[in-house]
Amino acid sequence: MTRKLPTTTVMINGAALREIRIRTGLSVAALAVDVGVSRPYIARLELGHSLRVSPQVYDAILRALMIIDRRALLAAPDPDLAVAS
């Protein structure tokens, strides 16, 4: 029997992602390349069609946008509510 390990995801605020991306002067395509995901995936995040990302993708977005405060893109203000198992 194979046991599936729980996957942790982070709820992301798509509107904040879009606003910060635009203010930093990055296109959707450039952010996607920097993060290592597809352009449509970034668009889905920004439009709220995808609400959660892996911690690795979240960290890559923070690095690409040069965000220091990890809470900047969280959908829930309480970090304990933003991470789900």
N, C-alpha and C positions, 0 to 999 in steps of 0.2 A: 504494500500500500504506500503510495506516495503522498507525503504530507505537504500541503501548499503553505509556504510562509506568508504572513501578512505583508501587504504592500503599504508603505506609508506614502501619502500624498500631501501636497500643500495646496490649500485653496488660494487662488490668485485673483486679484482685482484687475479685470481686463481693462476697464476704463483708465485706471491709474497707469497700467502698463503702456497703453497707447499714448497717454499724455506725456509721460516721462520719455518714451521713445522719440516722440516728435520734438520735445524740447532739447533732447540730446542731438538731434539732427540725423538720426539713423532711419533708414527706410526699413520697411518690414523685411525685405529681402536681406539687407545687411545684418539686421538683428538675427534673423534665422541662421545665417551663415556663422555668425559669432557664437551662437548658442549651440549649433549643431543639430538643428531641427529644420523642418520644411517651412517654407513661406506660408502655405495654407494653415499650418499648425499655429503659427504666431497670430495670424488673422483670426482664427477660431478663438484663441485666448482673448484677444482684444475685444471681440464682439460678444464674449460671454457664452459662446457655444461649447467651449471646453472650460471647466471651472477649476480643475485640479491638474497639478503637474508633479512630477517626481522631484524629490529634494535636489537631485543632480541638475535637472533642468532649471529649477528655481535658482540655484546657486549660479548657474551659467548666465541666466538673465541678469541677475544682480551684478555680476562681473562685467558683462557686456555694456550695461547701462551705467557702470561705475557708481552703483548705489552702495552706500556703507551701512545704512540702517536696514537690517533684514526685514523689518516690519513694513517698509514702504509699499510693498505690493501685496501684502496680505489682505484677503477679503474680510477676515474677521479681525477686529482690533486686538483681541486677546489671543496671543500666539498658541495657547493651549487649545483653543477652539479651531484654529486654522489647520492643524495637523491631524489627520485621521489615519487610523490603522485599518 
